[in-house]
């Protein structure tokens, strides 16, 4: 091999290594796909209707029957045999250009603090949607709410402002908790907020205004 060919080979190798490191660093620092899924799961759960209950506070007859049938079916199933032990296999690291996010890292919104926040937020959904539908309240690109048209809230504008403050305080705390709990590198939660903003926009009533 000529000296020129050897130099070109080394240069190519260094370039490939640099690209690999660059892609891996970006993905490890911010698991985009995992954050997007976490945002979708969290917001969709906020908008999920509560299970129907009878007037006496007990589960409906249909639900009770479903539970009873499920118990019967599960009792008839045989306990599956444990799978045969597999010999240890060597770990293989496969590096790809931007295909995986932080090696399939999962982003959790299930910490006690996040769940406590979710409970409070869920209790405001109906009232917030009412004012969104009236055009008084808008979602924003940073995952917050703003009283864009207070005149559409009429004499309730003050109460709506207090409602938004409570909601925005919880959203701020939620984004900070997700970043901290999952050790995500996202200064000011900018990217986490953008994914949640997209989900809040998607699940809001049709015609809800959105501010960039």
FENTABEL-V779635 format. One line per field, one symbol per residue. ss: DSSP state (2 for helix, 1 for strand, 0 for the rest). phi: phi as a letter, one per 30 degrees, with the letter a starting at -180 (. if undefined). psi: psi as a letter, one per 40 degrees, with the letter a starting at -180 (. if undefined). Layout:
ss=???
phi=???
psi=???
This chain:
ss=00222222222222222222222222222002222222222222220000001000001022222222222222220000000000000000000000000000000000022222222222002222222220001111000011100222222222222222222222222222222222000022222222222222222000000110
phi=.deddddddddddddddddddddddddddbdeddddddddddddddddddedbdddicdddddddddddddddddddddddddddcddcddccccbdidcchhidcccccdedddddeeddddcedddddddddidccdbdcibbbddbdddchdcedddeddddddddddedddddddddchcdaeiheddddddedddddcdeeiddbcd
psi=hidddddddddddddddddddddddddddhgdddddddddddddddehiiihiideeiiidddddddddddddddehihiihiihhihiihhhhhigedihfffiihhfeidddddddddddeedddddddddeedhiiieffaiigdgddeebeedddddddddddddddddddddddddefhgghefdddddddddddddeiihehihh.
